[in-house]
Amino acid sequence: MIRITHQRNKCIGCYYCIDIAPNNWKINKQDGKATLINATGKKGFFTVLTGNDDYNSNVDAAKACPVKIIKVEKI
Protein backbone atom coordinates (compact mmCIF):
# COMPACT_ATOMS: atom_id res chain seq x y z
CA MET A 1 0.00 0.00 0.00
CA ILE A 2 1.15 3.55 -0.69
CA ARG A 3 0.17 6.98 0.62
CA ILE A 4 0.04 9.94 -1.74
CA THR A 5 -0.04 13.43 -0.25
CA HIS A 6 -0.74 16.58 -2.26
CA GLN A 7 -0.40 20.17 -1.03
CA ARG A 8 -3.17 21.36 -3.30
CA ASN A 9 -3.19 25.09 -2.45
CA LYS A 10 0.32 25.39 -3.95
CA CYS A 11 -0.66 23.63 -7.21
CA ILE A 12 0.06 25.70 -10.33
CA GLY A 13 -2.01 23.53 -12.69
CA CYS A 14 0.77 22.21 -14.91
CA TYR A 15 -1.00 18.79 -15.10
CA TYR A 16 2.13 16.65 -15.25
CA CYS A 17 0.65 14.48 -12.50
CA ILE A 18 -2.51 13.95 -14.54
CA ASP A 19 -0.54 13.03 -17.66
CA ILE A 20 1.77 10.64 -15.81
CA ALA A 21 -0.65 9.04 -13.31
CA PRO A 22 -4.20 9.50 -14.65
CA ASN A 23 -5.60 6.79 -12.36
CA ASN A 24 -5.00 9.01 -9.33
CA TRP A 25 -5.29 12.57 -10.62
CA LYS A 26 -7.87 14.74 -12.40
CA ILE A 27 -8.38 18.36 -13.39
CA ASN A 28 -10.65 20.45 -11.19
CA LYS A 29 -12.66 22.50 -13.67
CA GLN A 30 -13.57 25.12 -11.07
CA ASP A 31 -10.07 26.34 -10.23
CA GLY A 32 -7.83 24.61 -12.80
CA LYS A 33 -5.74 22.79 -10.21
CA ALA A 34 -4.98 19.08 -10.04
CA THR A 35 -7.09 17.02 -7.67
CA LEU A 36 -6.00 13.78 -6.03
CA ILE A 37 -8.89 11.38 -6.64
CA ASN A 38 -10.67 10.10 -3.48
CA ALA A 39 -8.36 12.07 -1.18
CA THR A 40 -9.32 13.49 2.16
CA GLY A 41 -8.06 16.93 3.12
CA LYS A 42 -6.79 18.50 6.29
CA LYS A 43 -5.14 21.93 6.55
CA GLY A 44 -4.37 22.11 2.82
CA PHE A 45 -2.89 18.62 2.54
CA PHE A 46 -4.86 15.96 0.68
CA THR A 47 -4.05 12.29 1.22
CA VAL A 48 -5.15 8.99 -0.26
CA LEU A 49 -4.11 5.38 0.30
CA THR A 50 -3.89 3.21 -2.80
CA GLY A 51 -2.38 -0.03 -4.05
CA ASN A 52 1.25 -0.66 -4.89
CA ASP A 53 0.42 -0.75 -8.62
CA ASP A 54 0.22 3.05 -8.54
CA TYR A 55 3.63 3.55 -6.91
CA ASN A 56 5.92 4.03 -9.91
CA SER A 57 3.62 6.33 -11.86
CA ASN A 58 3.04 8.56 -8.82
CA VAL A 59 6.74 8.70 -7.96
CA ASP A 60 7.31 9.86 -11.54
CA ALA A 61 4.51 12.42 -11.13
CA ALA A 62 6.10 13.70 -7.90
CA LYS A 63 9.48 14.04 -9.64
CA ALA A 64 7.90 15.90 -12.57
CA CYS A 65 5.98 18.36 -10.37
CA PRO A 66 7.74 21.73 -10.79
CA VAL A 67 6.64 22.97 -7.34
CA LYS A 68 7.39 19.66 -5.53
CA ILE A 69 4.08 19.39 -3.68
CA ILE A 70 3.47 15.65 -4.15
CA LYS A 71 4.81 13.07 -1.70
CA VAL A 72 4.60 9.32 -2.29
CA GLU A 73 5.55 6.76 0.33
CA LYS A 74 5.15 3.03 0.84
CA ILE A 75 3.43 2.14 4.10
N, C-alpha and C positions, 0 to 999 in steps of 0.2 A: 504494500500500500504506500502511496505517496501523498504528501500534503503540498498543495500549491497555494501560495499567498500572493496577493496582488494589492499594491498600494494605489488604489484606483484614482484618488484625487490628484495624483501626480501624473496620470496618463496623458500623453500628448496626442493620442489617436493615430499613431503611425501604422498600426495593424499588422506588424510583423508577427505578433503572437497568433493572430487569427489565421494568417497565411500558413504558419508553420505547424500549429496545433489546433486545427478547426474543431476537433471533438470537444475541446474545453473552453473555447473562446468564441465570442460573437460581438458584433458591433451594436452599440446602444444608439438607436436612431434619434433619441432625444438630445443627447449631448455629444455624440460623436466619439465617445471613448470606448475602449475595449471593456467587455464585461466577462468575468470568469463565470461560466455556466454553473448553476446550482450552488454558488458560494454563499456563505453567510458573512455578514459584515459586522465589524466592531471597531469604532474609532478610526474609520478610514481604511482599515485593512480587511480584505475579503479573502476567505479561506475555503477550500474544498478538499475533501479526501477522495482519492480516486485510485484505480488499479495501476499496477506496475506497467501495464502496456502503454500508458501515457507518459512514462518517465522521460524517455529520450526526446520525444518531440517537445515537451515542455521545458526541458533543460536547454534545448536549442532555442526555444522562444525566449527564455530568460537571458541567454547570451546575446540574442539579437536586439533585445529591448534597449533603445538608446538612452533611456533614463534609469535603467536598472532597478525597476520596481517590482520585478517578479522573482519570487524565491521558490525553489522546488527542493523538497527533501524527502528521502525515504524514511518511513517510520515503521 
